[in-house]
Amino acid sequence: MQAYSLDLRERVVADREAGLPTAEVAHKYRVSPAWVRRLMQRYRASGQVAPRHRTQYQAPLLAPYRQQLEALIAAQPDATLAELRTALGVSVGLTTVWRAVRRLGLTVKKSPARRRTRSA
């Protein structure tokens, strides 16, 4: 989605500064009232109304380890995330390992608990 133009942002700020209520400004420019409030909050805090720079996409950290991870899971399907991380030899969080496993289309859930046998 494209950011709203600088011209629109300046007009919204000008109307709010002139005393128009948030709901009226939002209706006039066909934007959400929440966006108008956030824009005004940012304007009061920093004096800026220009859109912020977008962050660039970052490739998954464990992408180079994909084949190794697949082999580890095939060899030991019941390995925990911590065990997989140790076997890979990388310094990442468990959530990162979980995301990599999920991208492979696999799950890390263990077998469901079974009913205990009754004592005789």
N, CA, C and O atoms as a Tinker XYZ file with bonds, in Angstrom:
   480  protein
     1  N      0.841000   -1.174000    0.000000    73     2
     2  CA     0.000000    0.000000    0.000000    64     1     3
     3  C      0.891000    1.244000    0.000000    63     2     4     5
     4  O      1.886000    1.317000    0.721000    81     3
     5  N      0.516000    2.200000   -0.811000    73     3     6
     6  CA     1.273000    3.438000   -0.907000    64     5     7
     7  C      1.001000    4.325000    0.309000    63     6     8     9
     8  O     -0.099000    4.312000    0.863000    81     7
     9  N      1.997000    5.082000    0.711000    73     7    10
    10  CA     1.824000    6.062000    1.781000    64     9    11
    11  C      1.012000    7.239000    1.242000    63    10    12    13
    12  O      1.059000    7.547000    0.051000    81    11
    13  N      0.272000    7.885000    2.127000    73    11    14
    14  CA    -0.480000    9.067000    1.706000    64    13    15
    15  C      0.500000   10.165000    1.280000    63    14    16    17
    16  O      1.600000   10.268000    1.823000    81    15
    17  N      0.095000   10.973000    0.315000    73    15    18
    18  CA     0.975000   12.005000   -0.228000    64    17    19
    19  C      1.271000   13.081000    0.819000    63    18    20    21
    20  O      0.514000   13.281000    1.768000    81    19
    21  N      2.382000   13.754000    0.615000    73    19    22
    22  CA     2.789000   14.827000    1.514000    64    21    23
    23  C      1.772000   15.965000    1.471000    63    22    24    25
    24  O      1.494000   16.598000    2.490000    81    23
    25  N      1.222000   16.217000    0.286000    73    23    26
    26  CA     0.213000   17.266000    0.128000    64    25    27
    27  C     -1.014000   16.975000    1.003000    63    26    28    29
    28  O     -1.503000   17.862000    1.702000    81    27
    29  N     -1.501000   15.745000    0.962000    73    27    30
    30  CA    -2.651000   15.359000    1.781000    64    29    31
    31  C     -2.323000   15.498000    3.256000    63    30    32    33
    32  O     -3.133000   16.011000    4.027000    81    31
    33  N     -1.158000   15.052000    3.648000    73    31    34
    34  CA    -0.757000   15.131000    5.044000    64    33    35
    35  C     -0.727000   16.587000    5.528000    63    34    36    37
    36  O     -1.178000   16.894000    6.631000    81    35
    37  N     -0.192000   17.471000    4.689000    73    35    38
    38  CA    -0.118000   18.883000    5.070000    64    37    39
    39  C     -1.504000   19.505000    5.179000    63    38    40    41
    40  O     -1.756000   20.326000    6.061000    81    39
    41  N     -2.410000   19.105000    4.269000    73    39    42
    42  CA    -3.781000   19.638000    4.339000    64    41    43
    43  C     -4.500000   19.145000    5.589000    63    42    44    45
    44  O     -5.246000   19.902000    6.210000    81    43
    45  N     -4.285000   17.887000    5.966000    73    43    46
    46  CA    -4.903000   17.332000    7.174000    64    45    47
    47  C     -4.403000   18.088000    8.396000    63    46    48    49
    48  O     -5.197000   18.475000    9.253000    81    47
    49  N     -3.097000   18.301000    8.483000    73    47    50
    50  CA    -2.530000   19.028000    9.622000    64    49    51
    51  C     -3.064000   20.452000    9.656000    63    50    52    53
    52  O     -3.400000   20.963000   10.725000    81    51
    53  N     -3.144000   21.095000    8.502000    73    51    54
    54  CA    -3.636000   22.485000    8.450000    64    53    55
    55  C     -5.085000   22.556000    8.937000    63    54    56    57
    56  O     -5.434000   23.460000    9.696000    81    55
    57  N     -5.930000   21.617000    8.511000    73    55    58
    58  CA    -7.331000   21.630000    8.948000    64    57    59
    59  C     -7.460000   21.356000   10.440000    63    58    60    61
    60  O     -8.291000   21.963000   11.116000    81    59
    61  N     -6.642000   20.446000   10.954000    73    59    62
    62  CA    -6.691000   20.161000   12.392000    64    61    63
    63  C     -6.199000   21.367000   13.180000    63    62    64    65
    64  O     -6.765000   21.706000   14.219000    81    63
    65  N     -5.145000   22.015000   12.688000    73    63    66
    66  CA    -4.612000   23.206000   13.348000    64    65    67
    67  C     -5.629000   24.350000   13.305000    63    66    68    69
    68  O     -5.648000   25.201000   14.195000    81    67
    69  N     -6.481000   24.369000   12.256000    73    67    70
    70  CA    -7.508000   25.404000   12.134000    64    69    71
    71  C     -8.676000   25.153000   13.074000    63    70    72    73
    72  O     -9.542000   26.013000   13.230000    81    71
    73  N     -8.709000   23.977000   13.703000    73    71    74
    74  CA    -9.740000   23.714000   14.691000    64    73    75
    75  C    -10.799000   22.707000   14.291000    63    74    76    77
    76  O    -11.709000   22.442000   15.077000    81    75
    77  N    -10.715000   22.140000   13.104000    73    75    78
    78  CA   -11.695000   21.131000   12.705000    64    77    79
    79  C    -11.512000   19.866000   13.545000    63    78    80    81
    80  O    -10.382000   19.469000   13.827000    81    79
    81  N    -12.611000   19.235000   13.946000    73    79    82
    82  CA   -12.505000   17.994000   14.722000    64    81    83
    83  C    -11.904000   16.858000   13.883000    63    82    84    85
    84  O    -11.973000   16.866000   12.654000    81    83
    85  N    -11.330000   15.911000   14.564000    73    83    86
    86  CA   -10.679000   14.779000   13.911000    64    85    87
    87  C    -11.639000   14.039000   12.985000    63    86    88    89
    88  O    -11.285000   13.724000   11.849000    81    87
    89  N    -12.844000   13.761000   13.461000    73    87    90
    90  CA   -13.813000   13.006000   12.674000    64    89    91
    91  C    -14.178000   13.747000   11.384000    63    90    92    93
    92  O    -14.330000   13.130000   10.330000    81    91
    93  N    -14.314000   15.059000   11.473000    73    91    94
    94  CA   -14.647000   15.854000   10.284000    64    93    95
    95  C    -13.505000   15.844000    9.264000    63    94    96    97
    96  O    -13.736000   15.708000    8.062000    81    95
    97  N    -12.295000   15.985000    9.748000    73    95    98
    98  CA   -11.129000   15.972000    8.859000    64    97    99
    99  C    -11.018000   14.601000    8.188000    63    98   100   101
   100  O    -10.754000   14.509000    6.989000    81    99
   101  N    -11.221000   13.541000    8.969000    73    99   102
   102  CA   -11.136000   12.191000    8.424000    64   101   103
   103  C    -12.189000   11.978000    7.345000    63   102   104   105
   104  O    -11.899000   11.395000    6.300000    81   103
   105  N    -13.395000   12.441000    7.589000    73   103   106
   106  CA   -14.472000   12.289000    6.612000    64   105   107
   107  C    -14.174000   13.115000    5.353000    63   106   108   109
   108  O    -14.386000   12.650000    4.233000    81   107
   109  N    -13.686000   14.328000    5.547000    73   107   110
   110  CA   -13.405000   15.230000    4.432000    64   109   111
   111  C    -12.365000   14.634000    3.478000    63   110   112   113
   112  O    -12.512000   14.739000    2.260000    81   111
   113  N    -11.327000   14.017000    4.018000    73   111   114
   114  CA   -10.242000   13.490000    3.184000    64   113   115
   115  C    -10.325000   11.973000    2.974000    63   114   116   117
   116  O     -9.438000   11.369000    2.371000    81   115
   117  N    -11.385000   11.384000    3.473000    73   115   118
   118  CA   -11.613000    9.933000    3.328000    64   117   119
   119  C    -10.445000    9.101000    3.853000    63   118   120   121
   120  O     -9.931000    8.217000    3.168000    81   119
   121  N    -10.044000    9.404000    5.075000    73   119   122
   122  CA    -9.024000    8.630000    5.780000    64   121   123
   123  C     -9.614000    8.247000    7.130000    63   122   124   125
   124  O    -10.681000    8.738000    7.498000    81   123
   125  N     -8.947000    7.393000    7.857000    73   123   126
   126  CA    -9.483000    6.972000    9.147000    64   125   127
   127  C     -9.162000    8.012000   10.220000    63   126   128   129
   128  O     -8.127000    8.675000   10.160000    81   127
   129  N    -10.049000    8.147000   11.193000    73   127   130
   130  CA    -9.773000    9.058000   12.308000    64   129   131
   131  C     -8.499000    8.675000   13.066000    63   130   132   133
   132  O     -7.773000    9.543000   13.551000    81   131
   133  N     -8.235000    7.375000   13.163000    73   131   134
   134  CA    -7.029000    6.926000   13.861000    64   133   135
   135  C     -5.779000    7.428000   13.146000    63   134   136   137
   136  O     -4.812000    7.831000   13.793000    81   135
   137  N     -5.795000    7.406000   11.813000    73   135   138
   138  CA    -4.643000    7.892000   11.055000    64   137   139
   139  C     -4.438000    9.386000   11.299000    63   138   140   141
   140  O     -3.306000    9.846000   11.445000    81   139
   141  N     -5.539000   10.141000   11.343000    73   139   142
   142  CA    -5.439000   11.586000   11.601000    64   141   143
   143  C     -4.840000   11.812000   12.990000    63   142   144   145
   144  O     -3.970000   12.668000   13.154000    81   143
   145  N     -5.296000   11.053000   13.992000    73   143   146
   146  CA    -4.754000   11.204000   15.349000    64   145   147
   147  C     -3.265000   10.864000   15.395000    63   146   148   149
   148  O     -2.484000   11.580000   16.022000    81   147
   149  N     -2.867000    9.769000   14.729000    73   147   150
   150  CA    -1.450000    9.383000   14.722000    64   149   151
   151  C     -0.593000   10.432000   14.008000    63   150   152   153
   152  O      0.513000   10.748000   14.446000    81   151
   153  N     -1.121000   10.965000   12.905000    73   151   154
   154  CA    -0.386000   11.994000   12.171000    64   153   155
   155  C     -0.199000   13.231000   13.044000    63   154   156   157
   156  O      0.888000   13.807000   13.084000    81   155
   157  N     -1.242000   13.632000   13.732000    73   155   158
   158  CA    -1.146000   14.818000   14.586000    64   157   159
   159  C     -0.217000   14.570000   15.770000    63   158   160   161
   160  O      0.524000   15.465000   16.178000    81   159
   161  N     -0.253000   13.388000   16.308000    73   159   162
   162  CA     0.636000   13.048000   17.416000    64   161   163
   163  C      2.093000   13.126000   16.959000    63   162   164   165
   164  O      2.946000   13.656000   17.671000    81   163
   165  N      2.371000   12.596000   15.773000    73   163   166
   166  CA     3.724000   12.644000   15.224000    64   165   167
   167  C      4.134000   14.079000   14.905000    63   166   168   169
   168  O      5.279000   14.468000   15.131000    81   167
   169  N      3.195000   14.861000   14.380000    73   167   170
   170  CA     3.468000   16.251000   14.041000    64   169   171
   171  C      3.821000   17.053000   15.300000    63   170   172   173
   172  O      4.766000   17.842000   15.295000    81   171
   173  N      3.058000   16.845000   16.374000    73   171   174
   174  CA     3.327000   17.574000   17.622000    64   173   175
   175  C      4.662000   17.146000   18.242000    63   174   176   177
   176  O      5.372000   17.968000   18.823000    81   175
   177  N      4.995000   15.871000   18.118000    73   175   178
   178  CA     6.221000   15.355000   18.742000    64   177   179
   179  C      7.473000   15.756000   17.970000    63   178   180   181
   180  O      8.482000   16.121000   18.574000    81   179
   181  N      7.418000   15.693000   16.639000    73   179   182
   182  CA     8.639000   15.913000   15.861000    64   181   183
   183  C      8.533000   17.036000   14.834000    63   182   184   185
   184  O      9.546000   17.482000   14.297000    81   183
   185  N      7.321000   17.491000   14.558000    73   183   186
   186  CA     7.149000   18.525000   13.550000    64   185   187
   187  C      7.184000   17.983000   12.135000    63   186   188   189
   188  O      7.173000   18.757000   11.178000    81   187
   189  N      7.226000   16.673000   11.985000    73   187   190
   190  CA     7.301000   16.062000   10.663000    64   189   191
   191  C      5.962000   15.444000   10.274000    63   190   192   193
   192  O      5.245000   14.891000   11.108000    81   191
   193  N      5.646000   15.552000    8.995000    73   191   194
   194  CA     4.442000   14.903000    8.486000    64   193   195
   195  C      4.757000   13.979000    7.313000    63   194   196   197
   196  O      3.885000   13.247000    6.846000    81   195
   197  N      5.991000   14.012000    6.840000    73   195   198
   198  CA     6.378000   13.169000    5.701000    64   197   199
   199  C      6.307000   11.694000    6.099000    63   198   200   201
   200  O      6.538000   11.351000    7.259000    81   199
   201  N      5.990000   10.831000    5.148000    73   199   202
   202  CA     5.956000    9.404000    5.475000    64   201   203
   203  C      7.341000    8.907000    5.875000    63   202   204   205
   204  O      8.361000    9.354000    5.350000    81   203
   205  N      7.345000    7.976000    6.815000    73   203   206
   206  CA     8.624000    7.397000    7.244000    64   205   207
   207  C      9.158000    6.467000    6.173000    63   206   208   209
   208  O      8.407000    5.982000    5.327000    81   207
   209  N     10.447000    6.222000    6.214000    73   207   210
   210  CA    11.056000    5.301000    5.262000    64   209   211
   211  C     10.655000    3.885000    5.611000    63   210   212   213
   212  O     10.595000    3.514000    6.783000    81   211
   213  N     10.385000    3.106000    4.594000    73   211   214
   214  CA    10.027000    1.709000    4.813000    64   213   215
   215  C     11.289000    0.888000    5.029000    63   214   216   217
   216  O     12.341000    1.162000    4.451000    81   215
   217  N     11.157000   -0.114000    5.869000    73   215   218
   218  CA    12.294000   -0.996000    6.101000    64   217   219
   219  C     12.382000   -2.000000    4.958000    63   218   220   221
   220  O     11.376000   -2.348000    4.340000    81   219
   221  N     13.571000   -2.448000    4.695000    73   219   222
   222  CA    13.783000   -3.421000    3.632000    64   221   223
   223  C     13.521000   -4.822000    4.149000    63   222   224   225
   224  O     13.690000   -5.098000    5.337000    81   223
   225  N     13.111000   -5.694000    3.265000    73   223   226
   226  CA    12.882000   -7.081000    3.604000    64   225   227
   227  C     14.206000   -7.736000    3.966000    63   226   228   229
   228  O     15.206000   -7.557000    3.270000    81   227
   229  N     14.209000   -8.492000    5.051000    73   227   230
   230  CA    15.416000   -9.202000    5.463000    64   229   231
   231  C     15.203000  -10.692000    5.257000    63   230   232   233
   232  O     14.208000  -11.247000    5.723000    81   231
   233  N     16.117000  -11.335000    4.570000    73   231   234
   234  CA    16.008000  -12.772000    4.313000    64   233   235
   235  C     16.073000  -13.535000    5.635000    63   234   236   237
   236  O     16.760000  -13.104000    6.561000    81   235
   237  N     15.366000  -14.661000    5.733000    73   235   238
   238  CA    15.400000  -15.450000    6.963000    64   237   239
   239  C     16.835000  -15.852000    7.318000    63   238   240   241
   240  O     17.626000  -16.215000    6.447000    81   239
   241  N     17.150000  -15.782000    8.605000    73   239   242
   242  CA    18.515000  -16.066000    9.051000    64   241   243
   243  C     18.947000  -17.503000    8.786000    63   242   244   245
   244  O     20.118000  -17.760000    8.508000    81   243
   245  N     18.010000  -18.433000    8.871000    73   243   246
   246  CA    18.366000  -19.838000    8.717000    64   245   247
   247  C     18.168000  -20.354000    7.292000    63   246   248   249
   248  O     18.210000  -21.565000    7.074000    81   247
   249  N     17.956000  -19.477000    6.326000    73   247   250
   250  CA    17.786000  -19.906000    4.934000    64   249   251
   251  C     18.985000  -20.710000    4.421000    63   250   252   253
   252  O     18.784000  -21.697000    3.714000    81   251
   253  N     20.215000  -20.326000    4.747000    73   251   254
   254  CA    21.355000  -21.118000    4.269000    64   253   255
   255  C     21.431000  -22.519000    4.901000    63   254   256   257
   256  O     22.112000  -23.402000    4.380000    81   255
   257  N     20.738000  -22.711000    6.008000    73   255   258
   258  CA    20.781000  -23.978000    6.733000    64   257   259
   259  C     19.585000  -24.870000    6.424000    63   258   260   261
   260  O     19.367000  -25.862000    7.119000    81   259
   261  N     18.820000  -24.545000    5.414000    73   259   262
   262  CA    17.574000  -25.256000    5.124000    64   261   263
   263  C     17.785000  -26.766000    4.935000    63   262   264   265
   264  O     17.099000  -27.575000    5.560000    81   263
   265  N     18.722000  -27.133000    4.083000    73   263   266
   266  CA    18.949000  -28.560000    3.815000    64   265   267
   267  C     19.474000  -29.277000    5.054000    63   266   268   269
   268  O     19.085000  -30.410000    5.337000    81   267
   269  N     20.348000  -28.618000    5.780000    73   267   270
   270  CA    20.873000  -29.217000    7.000000    64   269   271
   271  C     19.748000  -29.415000    8.024000    63   270   272   273
   272  O     19.700000  -30.438000    8.708000    81   271
   273  N     18.863000  -28.451000    8.124000    73   271   274
   274  CA    17.736000  -28.555000    9.054000    64   273   275
   275  C     16.800000  -29.690000    8.644000    63   274   276   277
   276  O     16.331000  -30.448000    9.493000    81   275
   277  N     16.530000  -29.807000    7.345000    73   275   278
   278  CA    15.689000  -30.911000    6.863000    64   277   279
   279  C     16.307000  -32.256000    7.214000    63   278   280   281
   280  O     15.607000  -33.173000    7.641000    81   279
   281  N     17.617000  -32.372000    7.034000    73   279   282
   282  CA    18.300000  -33.628000    7.341000    64   281   283
   283  C     18.252000  -33.938000    8.831000    63   282   284   285
   284  O     18.065000  -35.090000    9.221000    81   283
   285  N     18.419000  -32.920000    9.660000    73   283   286
   286  CA    18.365000  -33.125000   11.113000    64   285   287
   287  C     16.985000  -33.609000   11.545000    63   286   288   289
   288  O     16.865000  -34.505000   12.381000    81   287
   289  N     15.951000  -33.012000   10.973000    73   287   290
   290  CA    14.582000  -33.397000   11.346000    64   289   291
   291  C     14.267000  -34.796000   10.830000    63   290   292   293
   292  O     13.583000  -35.567000   11.504000    81   291
   293  N     14.760000  -35.127000    9.645000    73   291   294
   294  CA    14.535000  -36.472000    9.101000    64   293   295
   295  C     15.229000  -37.527000    9.960000    63   294   296   297
   296  O     14.694000  -38.616000   10.168000    81   295
   297  N     16.416000  -37.199000   10.454000    73   295   298
   298  CA    17.175000  -38.148000   11.268000    64   297   299
   299  C     16.583000  -38.293000   12.664000    63   298   300   301
   300  O     16.581000  -39.386000   13.232000    81   299
   301  N     16.083000  -37.199000   13.215000    73   299   302
   302  CA    15.529000  -37.240000   14.572000    64   301   303
   303  C     14.256000  -36.379000   14.606000    63   302   304   305
   304  O     14.307000  -35.208000   14.983000    81   303
   305  N     13.114000  -36.963000   14.211000    73   303   306
   306  CA    11.880000  -36.189000   14.098000    64   305   307
   307  C     11.358000  -35.625000   15.417000    63   306   308   309
   308  O     10.592000  -34.662000   15.417000    81   307
   309  N     11.766000  -36.217000   16.541000    73   307   310
   310  CA    11.243000  -35.738000   17.820000    64   309   311
   311  C     12.203000  -34.783000   18.528000    63   310   312   313
   312  O     12.068000  -34.556000   19.730000    81   311
   313  N     13.160000  -34.228000   17.808000    73   311   314
   314  CA    14.112000  -33.290000   18.396000    64   313   315
   315  C     13.401000  -31.999000   18.788000    63   314   316   317
   316  O     12.496000  -31.537000   18.092000    81   315
   317  N     13.818000  -31.432000   19.895000    73   315   318
   318  CA    13.245000  -30.157000   20.331000    64   317   319
   319  C     13.899000  -29.022000   19.558000    63   318   320   321
   320  O     14.910000  -29.219000   18.883000    81   319
   321  N     13.326000  -27.857000   19.659000    73   319   322
   322  CA    13.894000  -26.686000   18.980000    64   321   323
   323  C     15.291000  -26.382000   19.497000    63   322   324   325
   324  O     16.181000  -26.027000   18.724000    81   323
   325  N     15.485000  -26.522000   20.806000    73   323   326
   326  CA    16.803000  -26.268000   21.392000    64   325   327
   327  C     17.828000  -27.265000   20.856000    63   326   328   329
   328  O     18.973000  -26.901000   20.589000    81   327
   329  N     17.418000  -28.507000   20.702000    73   327   330
   330  CA    18.326000  -29.517000   20.154000    64   329   331
   331  C     18.669000  -29.207000   18.696000    63   330   332   333
   332  O     19.818000  -29.358000   18.280000    81   331
   333  N     17.681000  -28.777000   17.928000    73   331   334
   334  CA    17.934000  -28.414000   16.529000    64   333   335
   335  C     18.896000  -27.242000   16.436000    63   334   336   337
   336  O     19.804000  -27.232000   15.605000    81   335
   337  N     18.687000  -26.254000   17.298000    73   335   338
   338  CA    19.565000  -25.078000   17.302000    64   337   339
   339  C     21.002000  -25.471000   17.639000    63   338   340   341
   340  O     21.946000  -24.991000   17.011000    81   339
   341  N     21.161000  -26.341000   18.626000    73   339   342
   342  CA    22.494000  -26.793000   19.008000    64   341   343
   343  C     23.151000  -27.582000   17.873000    63   342   344   345
   344  O     24.336000  -27.412000   17.586000    81   343
   345  N     22.363000  -28.446000   17.235000    73   343   346
   346  CA    22.902000  -29.263000   16.143000    64   345   347
   347  C     23.308000  -28.401000   14.944000    63   346   348   349
   348  O     24.272000  -28.721000   14.248000    81   347
   349  N     22.577000  -27.313000   14.705000    73   347   350
   350  CA    22.922000  -26.413000   13.600000    64   349   351
   351  C     24.173000  -25.603000   13.917000    63   350   352   353
   352  O     24.911000  -25.205000   13.015000    81   351
   353  N     24.406000  -25.361000   15.212000    73   351   354
   354  CA    25.584000  -24.595000   15.614000    64   353   355
   355  C     25.474000  -23.113000   15.325000    63   354   356   357
   356  O     26.478000  -22.451000   15.062000    81   355
   357  N     24.257000  -22.590000   15.373000    73   355   358
   358  CA    24.047000  -21.162000   15.126000    64   357   359
   359  C     23.544000  -20.495000   16.398000    63   358   360   361
   360  O     22.947000  -21.140000   17.259000    81   359
   361  N     23.790000  -19.214000   16.501000    73   359   362
   362  CA    23.368000  -18.456000   17.673000    64   361   363
   363  C     22.126000  -17.641000   17.317000    63   362   364   365
   364  O     22.211000  -16.457000   16.990000    81   363
   365  N     20.979000  -18.299000   17.389000    73   363   366
   366  CA    19.708000  -17.638000   17.102000    64   365   367
   367  C     18.711000  -18.013000   18.198000    63   366   368   369
   368  O     18.952000  -18.934000   18.977000    81   367
   369  N     17.608000  -17.303000   18.250000    73   367   370
   370  CA    16.569000  -17.604000   19.216000    64   369   371
   371  C     15.753000  -18.819000   18.799000    63   370   372   373
   372  O     15.766000  -19.229000   17.638000    81   371
   373  N     15.047000  -19.384000   19.767000    73   371   374
   374  CA    14.215000  -20.553000   19.477000    64   373   375
   375  C     13.085000  -20.202000   18.508000    63   374   376   377
   376  O     12.664000  -21.039000   17.709000    81   375
   377  N     12.606000  -18.987000   18.582000    73   375   378
   378  CA    11.543000  -18.567000   17.669000    64   377   379
   379  C     12.037000  -18.587000   16.225000    63   378   380   381
   380  O     11.283000  -18.933000   15.315000    81   379
   381  N     13.283000  -18.222000   16.012000    73   379   382
   382  CA    13.860000  -18.248000   14.671000    64   381   383
   383  C     13.913000  -19.676000   14.142000    63   382   384   385
   384  O     13.621000  -19.924000   12.972000    81   383
   385  N     14.289000  -20.615000   15.011000    73   383   386
   386  CA    14.331000  -22.024000   14.606000    64   385   387
   387  C     12.916000  -22.498000   14.295000    63   386   388   389
   388  O     12.692000  -23.208000   13.315000    81   387
   389  N     11.960000  -22.100000   15.138000    73   387   390
   390  CA    10.568000  -22.511000   14.919000    64   389   391
   391  C     10.061000  -21.993000   13.579000    63   390   392   393
   392  O      9.389000  -22.724000   12.852000    81   391
   393  N     10.372000  -20.746000   13.243000    73   391   394
   394  CA     9.936000  -20.186000   11.957000    64   393   395
   395  C     10.544000  -20.946000   10.787000    63   394   396   397
   396  O      9.875000  -21.187000    9.782000    81   395
   397  N     11.817000  -21.325000   10.919000    73   395   398
   398  CA    12.478000  -22.073000    9.850000    64   397   399
   399  C     11.822000  -23.438000    9.672000    63   398   400   401
   400  O     11.631000  -23.889000    8.542000    81   399
   401  N     11.476000  -24.098000   10.770000    73   399   402
   402  CA    10.805000  -25.398000   10.698000    64   401   403
   403  C      9.426000  -25.235000   10.068000    63   402   404   405
   404  O      8.999000  -26.061000    9.261000    81   403
   405  N      8.745000  -24.177000   10.439000    73   403   406
   406  CA     7.409000  -23.919000    9.888000    64   405   407
   407  C      7.491000  -23.657000    8.385000    63   406   408   409
   408  O      6.618000  -24.096000    7.637000    81   407
   409  N      8.529000  -22.947000    7.933000    73   407   410
   410  CA     8.695000  -22.691000    6.497000    64   409   411
   411  C      8.905000  -23.981000    5.710000    63   410   412   413
   412  O      8.596000  -24.052000    4.521000    81   411
   413  N      9.434000  -24.996000    6.385000    73   411   414
   414  CA     9.612000  -26.294000    5.746000    64   413   415
   415  C      8.290000  -27.058000    5.650000    63   414   416   417
   416  O      8.216000  -28.110000    5.016000    81   415
   417  N      7.254000  -26.520000    6.284000    73   415   418
   418  CA     5.952000  -27.181000    6.268000    64   417   419
   419  C      5.838000  -28.265000    7.324000    63   418   420   421
   420  O      4.966000  -29.129000    7.236000    81   419
   421  N      6.701000  -28.225000    8.310000    73   419   422
   422  CA     6.696000  -29.233000    9.362000    64   421   423
   423  C      6.177000  -28.639000   10.657000    63   422   424   425
   424  O      6.065000  -27.421000   10.796000    81   423
   425  N      5.863000  -29.509000   11.602000    73   423   426
   426  CA     5.445000  -29.050000   12.914000    64   425   427
   427  C      6.439000  -29.557000   13.941000    63   426   428   429
   428  O      7.224000  -30.464000   13.663000    81   427
   429  N      6.406000  -28.979000   15.111000    73   427   430
   430  CA     7.301000  -29.402000   16.179000    64   429   431
   431  C      6.506000  -29.948000   17.357000    63   430   432   433
   432  O      7.033000  -30.089000   18.461000    81   431
   433  N      5.250000  -30.251000   17.120000    73   431   434
   434  CA     4.428000  -30.771000   18.196000    64   433   435
   435  C      4.777000  -32.228000   18.467000    63   434   436   437
   436  O      5.080000  -32.999000   17.556000    81   435
   437  N      4.725000  -32.569000   19.713000    73   435   438
   438  CA     4.985000  -33.939000   20.100000    64   437   439
   439  C      3.692000  -34.733000   19.968000    63   438   440   441
   440  O      2.625000  -34.156000   19.759000    81   439
   441  N      3.783000  -36.043000   20.089000    73   439   442
   442  CA     2.594000  -36.888000   20.031000    64   441   443
   443  C      1.680000  -36.537000   21.197000    63   442   444   445
   444  O      2.160000  -36.182000   22.274000    81   443
   445  N      0.362000  -36.631000   20.994000    73   443   446
   446  CA    -0.543000  -36.297000   22.090000    64   445   447
   447  C     -0.377000  -37.268000   23.249000    63   446   448   449
   448  O      0.016000  -38.419000   23.060000    81   447
   449  N     -0.679000  -36.795000   24.440000    73   447   450
   450  CA    -0.565000  -37.638000   25.627000    64   449   451
   451  C     -1.545000  -38.801000   25.527000    63   450   452   453
   452  O     -2.680000  -38.636000   25.079000    81   451
   453  N     -1.108000  -39.932000   25.935000    73   451   454
   454  CA    -1.942000  -41.128000   25.893000    64   453   455
   455  C     -2.557000  -41.356000   27.267000    63   454   456   457
   456  O     -2.055000  -40.866000   28.278000    81   455
   457  N     -3.651000  -42.106000   27.284000    73   455   458
   458  CA    -4.271000  -42.440000   28.573000    64   457   459
   459  C     -3.385000  -43.441000   29.300000    63   458   460   461
   460  O     -2.818000  -44.356000   28.703000    81   459
   461  N     -3.289000  -43.241000   30.570000    73   459   462
   462  CA    -2.499000  -44.171000   31.371000    64   461   463
   463  C     -3.254000  -45.469000   31.557000    63   462   464   465
   464  O     -4.484000  -45.500000   31.597000    81   463
   465  N     -2.494000  -46.528000   31.669000    73   463   466
   466  CA    -3.136000  -47.802000   31.970000    64   465   467
   467  C     -3.440000  -47.829000   33.458000    63   466   468   469
   468  O     -2.697000  -47.288000   34.277000    81   467
   469  N     -4.527000  -48.457000   33.776000    73   467   470
   470  CA    -4.920000  -48.507000   35.184000    64   469   471
   471  C     -4.074000  -49.520000   35.931000    63   470   472   473
   472  O     -3.595000  -50.506000   35.372000    81   471
   473  N     -3.912000  -49.245000   37.197000    73   471   474
   474  CA    -3.176000  -50.211000   38.026000    64   473   475
   475  C     -4.060000  -51.429000   38.266000    63   474   476   477
   476  O     -5.284000  -51.312000   38.324000    81   475
   477  N     -3.451000  -52.571000   38.403000    73   475   478
   478  CA    -4.203000  -53.818000   38.526000    64   477   479
   479  C     -4.759000  -54.032000   39.889000    63   478   480
   480  O     -5.415000  -55.043000   40.137000    81   479
